[in-house]
Amino acid sequence: MTTSSATVAESTVNREHAETIERIVANVGRVIIGKDDAIRLGVVALLSRGHTLVEDVPGVGKTMLARSLAITTGCDFKRLQFTPDLLPSDVTGASVYNQQIGQFEYRPGPVMAQVVLADEINRATPKTQSALLEAMGEQQVTVEGVTHLLPSPFTVIATQNPIEYEGTFPLPEAQLDRFFMRISLGYPDPREEVSIMDGREATDPIDLLQPSCTPAEVVALQQYADSIYIDELIKQYIVEIANATRSHPDTTLGVSPRASINLMKGAKAFAMLQGRDYVIPDDVKAIAVPVMSHRVLLSPSARMRGINQSTIVNEALDQISVPGAAGGRIAAAVTA
């Protein structure tokens, strides 16, 4: 089937949703200067109902990104400072005996917020880290046999500093797999750094930040992202990329099926940010590294040779042919 470019151009995201997304990105950009790509990836994770691991050196704005997203979306925000003495009940909450009523009652923990910042998550013990597994995977927590549903929208933004190894506990594969994507902010360029200094000379820009949308609008965006069209050829493309990481000679563990699902959902949200209501292969390629790389377990020989996880995913992308590249089958299917 053939189609005109005019027809494809008409297949765009609802204007109201597109304006809401741009307001979110622009508002966060007032605080996180010069990092539009990282901001958009954070928004992709939020619209995909996913969780974000921000891994970078200290002082580049990891915590500020989480706070800015929470304020911008009008969401309830709680911060958890992960330390070796933090207990699972400090995360999920606990049942406390109320003498007035003569019964135990649930006292919610910080995880009962819409945006939860798990700061320096790899400084807590594995037992405490695992307290987040149920919340991140099922949007609920179970305390003493009683299940408590988490609010909606709900997202965890965790930070860790890769250069600080002493006193840290590496995240296990099961925990890493719960994170939708891993992103990095990086150092600003000199001009951006001067702008950051100017903005903080007298006050902090985040103190002046106002919500640009409501939690209900975020939920509406998430529901709309679910409806974005993705062709079967692109789903097959995603699975082939995943399989390429599993069979790569430098890996002992490739990405899980959850990674394939997340890449599909993320590609839909990324297409929304591009103003389209359908997914193209470039959407998949744009987010494949942040969605997949942290789930790859390298072989000892690969680590000794200095190969990193992003290299594995990039080689998988180079290895798999892009669907519809020759005959335009994707564009035709989109408007069928």
MIKOL-325224 format. One record per residue (C-alpha): x, y, z; residue number from 1; residue in three letters. Coordinates in nm, 4 decimals. Layout:
N
+----------+----------+----------+-----+-----+
!       xx !       yy !       zz !   n ! res !
+----------+----------+----------+-----+-----+
!        X !        Y !        Z ! NUM ! ALA !
...
+----------+----------+----------+-----+-----+
//
This chain:
336
+----------+----------+----------+-----+-----+
!       xx !       yy !       zz !   n ! res !
+----------+----------+----------+-----+-----+
!   0.0000 !   0.0000 !   0.0000 !   1 ! MET !
!   0.1306 !   0.3499 !  -0.0813 !   2 ! THR !
!   0.0546 !   0.6751 !   0.0897 !   3 ! THR !
!   0.1262 !   1.0418 !   0.0409 !   4 ! SER !
!   0.3577 !   1.2381 !   0.2693 !   5 ! SER !
!   0.0676 !   1.4728 !   0.3477 !   6 ! ALA !
!  -0.1296 !   1.1855 !   0.4986 !   7 ! THR !
!   0.1644 !   1.0843 !   0.7172 !   8 ! VAL !
!   0.2114 !   1.4460 !   0.8284 !   9 ! ALA !
!  -0.1469 !   1.4539 !   0.9536 !  10 ! GLU !
!  -0.0766 !   1.1604 !   1.1860 !  11 ! SER !
!   0.0378 !   1.3724 !   1.4786 !  12 ! THR !
!  -0.0056 !   1.3820 !   1.8533 !  13 ! VAL !
!  -0.3103 !   1.5562 !   1.9992 !  14 ! ASN !
!  -0.2198 !   1.9261 !   2.0211 !  15 ! ARG !
!  -0.3204 !   1.9566 !   2.3857 !  16 ! GLU !
!  -0.0952 !   1.6646 !   2.4835 !  17 ! HIS !
!   0.1917 !   1.8012 !   2.2734 !  18 ! ALA !
!   0.1671 !   2.1394 !   2.4447 !  19 ! GLU !
!   0.1643 !   1.9765 !   2.7890 !  20 ! THR !
!   0.4802 !   1.7789 !   2.7078 !  21 ! ILE !
!   0.6619 !   2.0886 !   2.5835 !  22 ! GLU !
!   0.5635 !   2.2802 !   2.8967 !  23 ! ARG !
!   0.7076 !   2.0029 !   3.1132 !  24 ! ILE !
!   1.0370 !   1.9934 !   2.9204 !  25 ! VAL !
!   1.0716 !   2.3731 !   2.9107 !  26 ! ALA !
!   0.9903 !   2.4136 !   3.2793 !  27 ! ASN !
!   1.2461 !   2.1558 !   3.3941 !  28 ! VAL !
!   1.4949 !   2.3161 !   3.1525 !  29 ! GLY !
!   1.4812 !   2.6362 !   3.3576 !  30 ! ARG !
!   1.6628 !   2.4503 !   3.6357 !  31 ! VAL !
!   1.8596 !   2.1820 !   3.4479 !  32 ! ILE !
!   2.0342 !   2.4046 !   3.1949 !  33 ! ILE !
!   2.1693 !   2.2642 !   2.8684 !  34 ! GLY !
!   2.0534 !   1.9070 !   2.9296 !  35 ! LYS !
!   1.7432 !   1.8866 !   2.7096 !  36 ! ASP !
!   1.8240 !   1.5321 !   2.5945 !  37 ! ASP !
!   1.8442 !   1.4026 !   2.9528 !  38 ! ALA !
!   1.5266 !   1.5903 !   3.0460 !  39 ! ILE !
!   1.3380 !   1.4392 !   2.7539 !  40 ! ARG !
!   1.4585 !   1.0912 !   2.8488 !  41 ! LEU !
!   1.3320 !   1.1518 !   3.2009 !  42 ! GLY !
!   0.9946 !   1.2542 !   3.0586 !  43 ! VAL !
!   0.9920 !   0.9429 !   2.8378 !  44 ! VAL !
!   1.0375 !   0.7247 !   3.1482 !  45 ! ALA !
!   0.7594 !   0.9117 !   3.3302 !  46 ! LEU !
!   0.5139 !   0.8789 !   3.0389 !  47 ! LEU !
!   0.6026 !   0.5084 !   3.0131 !  48 ! SER !
!   0.5261 !   0.4543 !   3.3855 !  49 ! ARG !
!   0.8920 !   0.3640 !   3.4310 !  50 ! GLY !
!   1.1669 !   0.4357 !   3.6824 !  51 ! HIS !
!   1.4949 !   0.6140 !   3.6163 !  52 ! THR !
!   1.8480 !   0.5478 !   3.7400 !  53 ! LEU !
!   2.0607 !   0.8627 !   3.7124 !  54 ! VAL !
!   2.4262 !   0.7626 !   3.7305 !  55 ! GLU !
!   2.6842 !   1.0381 !   3.7273 !  56 ! ASP !
!   2.9499 !   1.2213 !   3.9235 !  57 ! VAL !
!   2.8477 !   1.4348 !   4.2231 !  58 ! PRO !
!   2.7217 !   1.7869 !   4.1726 !  59 ! GLY !
!   2.5867 !   1.7731 !   3.8165 !  60 ! VAL !
!   2.2175 !   1.8015 !   3.9095 !  61 ! GLY !
!   2.0902 !   1.4470 !   3.9618 !  62 ! LYS !
!   1.8793 !   1.5341 !   4.2662 !  63 ! THR !
!   1.7690 !   1.8619 !   4.1086 !  64 ! MET !
!   1.6325 !   1.6744 !   3.8073 !  65 ! LEU !
!   1.4059 !   1.4643 !   4.0301 !  66 ! ALA !
!   1.2838 !   1.7659 !   4.2284 !  67 ! ARG !
!   1.2212 !   1.9682 !   3.9135 !  68 ! SER !
!   1.0131 !   1.6914 !   3.7535 !  69 ! LEU !
!   0.8068 !   1.6564 !   4.0699 !  70 ! ALA !
!   0.7379 !   2.0295 !   4.1013 !  71 ! ILE !
!   0.6682 !   2.0698 !   3.7291 !  72 ! THR !
!   0.4093 !   1.7913 !   3.7261 !  73 ! THR !
!   0.2522 !   1.8960 !   4.0560 !  74 ! GLY !
!   0.3283 !   1.5549 !   4.2036 !  75 ! CYS !
!   0.3814 !   1.4688 !   4.5693 !  76 ! ASP !
!   0.7573 !   1.4323 !   4.6254 !  77 ! PHE !
!   0.9519 !   1.2403 !   4.8886 !  78 ! LYS !
!   1.3256 !   1.1921 !   4.9231 !  79 ! ARG !
!   1.4979 !   0.8866 !   5.0693 !  80 ! LEU !
!   1.8652 !   0.9223 !   5.1576 !  81 ! GLN !
!   1.9993 !   0.5689 !   5.1270 !  82 ! PHE !
!   2.2601 !   0.4857 !   5.3921 !  83 ! THR !
!   2.3977 !   0.1552 !   5.5288 !  84 ! PRO !
!   2.1738 !   0.1782 !   5.8377 !  85 ! ASP !
!   1.8505 !   0.2413 !   5.6447 !  86 ! LEU !
!   1.5908 !  -0.0299 !   5.7138 !  87 ! LEU !
!   1.3259 !  -0.1696 !   5.4752 !  88 ! PRO !
!   1.0537 !  -0.0267 !   5.7034 !  89 ! SER !
!   1.2107 !   0.3180 !   5.6560 !  90 ! ASP !
!   1.1180 !   0.2798 !   5.2888 !  91 ! VAL !
!   0.7813 !   0.1041 !   5.2905 !  92 ! THR !
!   0.6429 !   0.2176 !   5.6252 !  93 ! GLY !
!   0.5389 !   0.0012 !   5.9197 !  94 ! ALA !
!   0.2442 !  -0.1077 !   6.1298 !  95 ! SER !
!   0.2413 !   0.0816 !   6.4607 !  96 ! VAL !
!   0.0219 !   0.0059 !   6.7622 !  97 ! TYR !
!  -0.2245 !   0.2869 !   6.8302 !  98 ! ASN !
!  -0.3124 !   0.2882 !   7.1978 !  99 ! GLN !
!  -0.6154 !   0.5115 !   7.1472 ! 100 ! GLN !
!  -0.7973 !   0.2629 !   6.9250 ! 101 ! ILE !
!  -0.6223 !  -0.0488 !   7.0535 ! 102 ! GLY !
!  -0.5166 !  -0.1644 !   6.7050 ! 103 ! GLN !
!  -0.2171 !  -0.1653 !   6.4750 ! 104 ! PHE !
!  -0.2355 !   0.0916 !   6.1962 ! 105 ! GLU !
!  -0.0211 !   0.1430 !   5.8902 ! 106 ! TYR !
!   0.2122 !   0.4419 !   5.8926 ! 107 ! ARG !
!   0.3098 !   0.5063 !   5.5292 ! 108 ! PRO !
!   0.6755 !   0.5317 !   5.4377 ! 109 ! GLY !
!   0.8300 !   0.7766 !   5.1890 ! 110 ! PRO !
!   0.7584 !   0.5324 !   4.9046 ! 111 ! VAL !
!   0.3927 !   0.6353 !   4.9285 ! 112 ! MET !
!   0.4564 !   0.9419 !   4.7113 ! 113 ! ALA !
!   0.4087 !   1.0061 !   4.3408 ! 114 ! GLN !
!   0.7740 !   1.0926 !   4.2765 ! 115 ! VAL !
!   1.0240 !   0.9146 !   4.5021 ! 116 ! VAL !
!   1.3898 !   1.0124 !   4.4998 ! 117 ! LEU !
!   1.6142 !   0.7250 !   4.6126 ! 118 ! ALA !
!   1.9327 !   0.9235 !   4.6632 ! 119 ! ASP !
!   2.2608 !   0.7275 !   4.6430 ! 120 ! GLU !
!   2.0674 !   0.4024 !   4.6288 ! 121 ! ILE !
!   2.3810 !   0.1874 !   4.6171 ! 122 ! ASN !
!   2.4835 !   0.2976 !   4.9680 ! 123 ! ARG !
!   2.2063 !   0.0931 !   5.1319 ! 124 ! ALA !
!   2.2275 !  -0.2804 !   5.2009 ! 125 ! THR !
!   2.0778 !  -0.5251 !   4.9487 ! 126 ! PRO !
!   1.7957 !  -0.6021 !   5.1946 ! 127 ! LYS !
!   1.6889 !  -0.2372 !   5.1980 ! 128 ! THR !
!   1.7347 !  -0.2005 !   4.8231 ! 129 ! GLN !
!   1.4993 !  -0.4953 !   4.7737 ! 130 ! SER !
!   1.2269 !  -0.3096 !   4.9666 ! 131 ! ALA !
!   1.1737 !  -0.1095 !   4.6477 ! 132 ! LEU !
!   1.1328 !  -0.4132 !   4.4202 ! 133 ! LEU !
!   0.7606 !  -0.4669 !   4.4768 ! 134 ! GLU !
!   0.6876 !  -0.0944 !   4.4591 ! 135 ! ALA !
!   0.8736 !  -0.0520 !   4.1301 ! 136 ! MET !
!   0.7410 !  -0.3688 !   3.9709 ! 137 ! GLY !
!   0.3790 !  -0.3779 !   4.0875 ! 138 ! GLU !
!   0.3048 !  -0.0245 !   4.2179 ! 139 ! GLN !
!   0.2174 !  -0.1580 !   4.5625 ! 140 ! GLN !
!   0.3872 !  -0.2460 !   4.8912 ! 141 ! VAL !
!   0.3086 !  -0.5284 !   5.1306 ! 142 ! THR !
!   0.3639 !  -0.4658 !   5.5014 ! 143 ! VAL !
!   0.2974 !  -0.7517 !   5.7449 ! 144 ! GLU !
!   0.0804 !  -0.9307 !   5.4921 ! 145 ! GLY !
!  -0.1322 !  -0.6288 !   5.4012 ! 146 ! VAL !
!  -0.1012 !  -0.4815 !   5.0518 ! 147 ! THR !
!  -0.1142 !  -0.1044 !   5.0056 ! 148 ! HIS !
!  -0.1544 !   0.0477 !   4.6584 ! 149 ! LEU !
!   0.0749 !   0.3322 !   4.5570 ! 150 ! LEU !
!  -0.0538 !   0.6601 !   4.4119 ! 151 ! PRO !
!  -0.0750 !   0.7335 !   4.0411 ! 152 ! SER !
!   0.1332 !   0.8521 !   3.8698 ! 153 ! PRO !
!   0.4203 !   0.6811 !   4.0495 ! 154 ! PHE !
!   0.7874 !   0.6882 !   3.9585 ! 155 ! THR !
!   1.1183 !   0.6225 !   4.1349 ! 156 ! VAL !
!   1.4201 !   0.8298 !   4.0387 ! 157 ! ILE !
!   1.7349 !   0.6815 !   4.1904 ! 158 ! ALA !
!   2.0821 !   0.8323 !   4.1870 ! 159 ! THR !
!   2.4242 !   0.6814 !   4.2304 ! 160 ! GLN !
!   2.7775 !   0.8130 !   4.1958 ! 161 ! ASN !
!   2.9877 !   0.5700 !   3.9887 ! 162 ! PRO !
!   3.3235 !   0.6940 !   4.1169 ! 163 ! ILE !
!   3.2500 !   0.6274 !   4.4842 ! 164 ! GLU !
!   3.3063 !   0.2568 !   4.5375 ! 165 ! TYR !
!   3.3959 !   0.2492 !   4.9068 ! 166 ! GLU !
!   3.0936 !   0.1886 !   5.1274 ! 167 ! GLY !
!   2.8622 !   0.1020 !   4.8390 ! 168 ! THR !
!   2.6632 !  -0.2095 !   4.7553 ! 169 ! PHE !
!   2.6295 !  -0.2829 !   4.3811 ! 170 ! PRO !
!   2.2708 !  -0.3077 !   4.2656 ! 171 ! LEU !
!   2.1760 !  -0.6706 !   4.1879 ! 172 ! PRO !
!   2.0551 !  -0.7622 !   3.8405 ! 173 ! GLU !
!   1.6939 !  -0.7950 !   3.9611 ! 174 ! ALA !
!   1.7016 !  -0.4385 !   4.0941 ! 175 ! GLN !
!   1.8668 !  -0.2960 !   3.7831 ! 176 ! LEU !
!   1.6090 !  -0.4676 !   3.5637 ! 177 ! ASP !
!   1.3315 !  -0.2763 !   3.7440 ! 178 ! ARG !
!   1.4731 !   0.0532 !   3.6196 ! 179 ! PHE !
!   1.3202 !   0.1606 !   3.2915 ! 180 ! PHE !
!   1.6351 !   0.3425 !   3.1859 ! 181 ! MET !
!   1.9716 !   0.4663 !   3.3030 ! 182 ! ARG !
!   2.0726 !   0.8175 !   3.2087 ! 183 ! ILE !
!   2.3654 !   1.0485 !   3.2691 ! 184 ! SER !
!   2.3723 !   1.4280 !   3.2829 ! 185 ! LEU !
!   2.7430 !   1.4930 !   3.2339 ! 186 ! GLY !
!   2.9327 !   1.8165 !   3.2884 ! 187 ! TYR !
!   2.7925 !   2.1328 !   3.1283 ! 188 ! PRO !
!   2.9947 !   2.3124 !   2.8655 ! 189 ! ASP !
!   3.1681 !   2.6354 !   2.9791 ! 190 ! PRO !
!   2.8963 !   2.8698 !   2.8509 ! 191 ! ARG !
!   2.6222 !   2.6655 !   3.0189 ! 192 ! GLU !
!   2.8207 !   2.6536 !   3.3424 ! 193 ! GLU !
!   2.8428 !   3.0335 !   3.3462 ! 194 ! VAL !
!   2.4625 !   3.0478 !   3.2982 ! 195 ! SER !
!   2.4194 !   2.8077 !   3.5897 ! 196 ! ILE !
!   2.6397 !   3.0295 !   3.8079 ! 197 ! MET !
!   2.4454 !   3.3406 !   3.7036 ! 198 ! ASP !
!   2.1144 !   3.1730 !   3.7893 ! 199 ! GLY !
!   2.2322 !   3.0782 !   4.1376 ! 200 ! ARG !
!   2.4162 !   3.3976 !   4.2249 ! 201 ! GLU !
!   2.1290 !   3.5399 !   4.4313 ! 202 ! ALA !
!   1.8732 !   3.2582 !   4.4522 ! 203 ! THR !
!   1.8041 !   2.9000 !   4.3436 ! 204 ! ASP !
!   1.5893 !   2.8670 !   4.0280 ! 205 ! PRO !
!   1.4065 !   2.5677 !   4.1738 ! 206 ! ILE !
!   1.2652 !   2.7922 !   4.4484 ! 207 ! ASP !
!   1.0863 !   2.9905 !   4.1779 ! 208 ! LEU !
!   0.9654 !   2.6869 !   3.9823 ! 209 ! LEU !
!   0.5882 !   2.6481 !   3.9476 ! 210 ! GLN !
!   0.3827 !   2.3475 !   3.8281 ! 211 ! PRO !
!   0.3144 !   2.3467 !   3.4547 ! 212 ! SER !
!   0.0618 !   2.0602 !   3.4663 ! 213 ! CYS !
!  -0.1249 !   1.8402 !   3.7133 ! 214 ! THR !
!  -0.0807 !   1.4742 !   3.8103 ! 215 ! PRO !
!  -0.4111 !   1.4032 !   3.6337 ! 216 ! ALA !
!  -0.2638 !   1.5436 !   3.3107 ! 217 ! GLU !
!   0.0400 !   1.3184 !   3.3526 ! 218 ! VAL !
!  -0.1906 !   1.0161 !   3.3851 ! 219 ! VAL !
!  -0.3744 !   1.1289 !   3.0710 ! 220 ! ALA !
!  -0.0406 !   1.1508 !   2.8859 ! 221 ! LEU !
!   0.0497 !   0.8002 !   3.0045 ! 222 ! GLN !
!  -0.2809 !   0.6647 !   2.8776 ! 223 ! GLN !
!  -0.2338 !   0.8411 !   2.5451 ! 224 ! TYR !
!   0.1172 !   0.6949 !   2.5142 ! 225 ! ALA !
!  -0.0367 !   0.3485 !   2.5402 ! 226 ! ASP !
!  -0.2422 !   0.4208 !   2.2277 ! 227 ! SER !
!   0.0542 !   0.5222 !   2.0091 ! 228 ! ILE !
!   0.0713 !   0.2883 !   1.7097 ! 229 ! TYR !
!   0.3644 !   0.0487 !   1.6766 ! 230 ! ILE !
!   0.3874 !  -0.1844 !   1.3791 ! 231 ! ASP !
!   0.4563 !  -0.5569 !   1.4137 ! 232 ! GLU !
!   0.7758 !  -0.5127 !   1.2114 ! 233 ! LEU !
!   0.9107 !  -0.2750 !   1.4744 ! 234 ! ILE !
!   0.8165 !  -0.5169 !   1.7535 ! 235 ! LYS !
!   1.0154 !  -0.7848 !   1.5704 ! 236 ! GLN !
!   1.3009 !  -0.5348 !   1.5342 ! 237 ! TYR !
!   1.3045 !  -0.4806 !   1.9135 ! 238 ! ILE !
!   1.3121 !  -0.8554 !   1.9818 ! 239 ! VAL !
!   1.5986 !  -0.9041 !   1.7364 ! 240 ! GLU !
!   1.7996 !  -0.6330 !   1.9141 ! 241 ! ILE !
!   1.7340 !  -0.8022 !   2.2485 ! 242 ! ALA !
!   1.8387 !  -1.1414 !   2.1114 ! 243 ! ASN !
!   2.1588 !  -0.9892 !   1.9731 ! 244 ! ALA !
!   2.2621 !  -0.8827 !   2.3263 ! 245 ! THR !
!   2.1900 !  -1.2342 !   2.4581 ! 246 ! ARG !
!   2.4064 !  -1.4052 !   2.1977 ! 247 ! SER !
!   2.6903 !  -1.1500 !   2.2036 ! 248 ! HIS !
!   3.0258 !  -1.3170 !   2.2834 ! 249 ! PRO !
!   3.1146 !  -1.0482 !   2.5396 ! 250 ! ASP !
!   2.8061 !  -1.0931 !   2.7582 ! 251 ! THR !
!   2.7187 !  -1.3488 !   3.0228 ! 252 ! THR !
!   2.3644 !  -1.2135 !   3.0486 ! 253 ! LEU !
!   2.1694 !  -1.0293 !   2.7817 ! 254 ! GLY !
!   1.8630 !  -0.8116 !   2.8322 ! 255 ! VAL !
!   1.5405 !  -0.9598 !   2.9697 ! 256 ! SER !
!   1.1958 !  -0.9649 !   2.8050 ! 257 ! PRO !
!   1.1127 !  -0.6758 !   3.0380 ! 258 ! ARG !
!   1.3720 !  -0.4744 !   2.8457 ! 259 ! ALA !
!   1.1915 !  -0.5491 !   2.5181 ! 260 ! SER !
!   0.8607 !  -0.4373 !   2.6705 ! 261 ! ILE !
!   1.0202 !  -0.1219 !   2.8090 ! 262 ! ASN !
!   1.1837 !  -0.0420 !   2.4767 ! 263 ! LEU !
!   0.8454 !  -0.0736 !   2.3059 ! 264 ! MET !
!   0.6779 !   0.1534 !   2.5636 ! 265 ! LYS !
!   0.9653 !   0.3985 !   2.5576 ! 266 ! GLY !
!   0.9584 !   0.4183 !   2.1775 ! 267 ! ALA !
!   0.5889 !   0.5103 !   2.1968 ! 268 ! LYS !
!   0.6576 !   0.7874 !   2.4483 ! 269 ! ALA !
!   0.9576 !   0.9105 !   2.2475 ! 270 ! PHE !
!   0.7390 !   0.9254 !   1.9362 ! 271 ! ALA !
!   0.4973 !   1.1449 !   2.1351 ! 272 ! MET !
!   0.7794 !   1.3827 !   2.2179 ! 273 ! LEU !
!   0.8561 !   1.4035 !   1.8454 ! 274 ! GLN !
!   0.4936 !   1.4969 !   1.7769 ! 275 ! GLY !
!   0.3954 !   1.1659 !   1.6146 ! 276 ! ARG !
!   0.1249 !   0.9157 !   1.7090 ! 277 ! ASP !
!   0.3153 !   0.6242 !   1.5556 ! 278 ! TYR !
!   0.6581 !   0.4700 !   1.6144 ! 279 ! VAL !
!   0.9388 !   0.4592 !   1.3590 ! 280 ! ILE !
!   1.2668 !   0.2634 !   1.3897 ! 281 ! PRO !
!   1.4574 !   0.5815 !   1.4784 ! 282 ! ASP !
!   1.2510 !   0.6093 !   1.7978 ! 283 ! ASP !
!   1.3743 !   0.2654 !   1.9012 ! 284 ! VAL !
!   1.7346 !   0.3463 !   1.8152 ! 285 ! LYS !
!   1.7220 !   0.6783 !   2.0031 ! 286 ! ALA !
!   1.6445 !   0.5184 !   2.3400 ! 287 ! ILE !
!   1.7873 !   0.1670 !   2.3040 ! 288 ! ALA !
!   2.1106 !   0.2435 !   2.4922 ! 289 ! VAL !
!   1.9543 !   0.4103 !   2.8001 ! 290 ! PRO !
!   1.6813 !   0.1437 !   2.8171 ! 291 ! VAL !
!   1.8982 !  -0.1651 !   2.7593 ! 292 ! MET !
!   2.2616 !  -0.1036 !   2.8520 ! 293 ! SER !
!   2.2292 !  -0.1275 !   3.2328 ! 294 ! HIS !
!   2.0655 !  -0.4716 !   3.1972 ! 295 ! ARG !
!   2.3634 !  -0.6254 !   3.0137 ! 296 ! VAL !
!   2.6070 !  -0.8303 !   3.2223 ! 297 ! LEU !
!   2.9544 !  -0.8273 !   3.0712 ! 298 ! LEU !
!   3.1867 !  -1.1260 !   3.0719 ! 299 ! SER !
!   3.5051 !  -1.0957 !   3.2816 ! 300 ! PRO !
!   3.7220 !  -1.0846 !   2.9685 ! 301 ! SER !
!   3.5110 !  -0.8005 !   2.8241 ! 302 ! ALA !
!   3.5512 !  -0.5976 !   3.1430 ! 303 ! ARG !
!   3.9270 !  -0.6557 !   3.1352 ! 304 ! MET !
!   3.9376 !  -0.5244 !   2.7779 ! 305 ! ARG !
!   3.7501 !  -0.2091 !   2.8804 ! 306 ! GLY !
!   3.4321 !  -0.2883 !   2.6874 ! 307 ! ILE !
!   3.1251 !  -0.1186 !   2.8318 ! 308 ! ASN !
!   2.7571 !  -0.2093 !   2.8219 ! 309 ! GLN !
!   2.6661 !   0.0685 !   2.5788 ! 310 ! SER !
!   2.9076 !  -0.0796 !   2.3251 ! 311 ! THR !
!   2.7174 !  -0.4096 !   2.3321 ! 312 ! ILE !
!   2.3836 !  -0.2390 !   2.2625 ! 313 ! VAL !
!   2.5311 !  -0.0210 !   1.9872 ! 314 ! ASN !
!   2.6831 !  -0.3268 !   1.8197 ! 315 ! GLU !
!   2.3441 !  -0.4990 !   1.8388 ! 316 ! ALA !
!   2.1836 !  -0.1970 !   1.6693 ! 317 ! LEU !
!   2.4476 !  -0.2041 !   1.3952 ! 318 ! ASP !
!   2.4005 !  -0.5778 !   1.3470 ! 319 ! GLN !
!   2.0199 !  -0.5765 !   1.3012 ! 320 ! ILE !
!   1.8752 !  -0.4393 !   0.9774 ! 321 ! SER !
!   1.6191 !  -0.1615 !   1.0122 ! 322 ! VAL !
!   1.2681 !  -0.2737 !   0.9125 ! 323 ! PRO !
!   1.1069 !  -0.0962 !   0.6195 ! 324 ! GLY !
!   1.4308 !   0.0761 !   0.5178 ! 325 ! ALA !
!   1.4005 !  -0.0330 !   0.1565 ! 326 ! ALA !
!   1.0305 !  -0.0444 !   0.0830 ! 327 ! GLY !
!   0.8808 !   0.1986 !   0.3286 ! 328 ! GLY !
!   0.6628 !  -0.0748 !   0.4825 ! 329 ! ARG !
!   0.6446 !   0.1027 !   0.8188 ! 330 ! ILE !
!   0.5127 !   0.4282 !   0.6752 ! 331 ! ALA !
!   0.2590 !   0.2384 !   0.4696 ! 332 ! ALA !
!   0.1395 !   0.0349 !   0.7661 ! 333 ! ALA !
!   0.1064 !   0.3432 !   0.9852 ! 334 ! VAL !
!  -0.1595 !   0.4996 !   0.7649 ! 335 ! THR !
!  -0.3311 !   0.1772 !   0.6593 ! 336 ! ALA !
+----------+----------+----------+-----+-----+
//
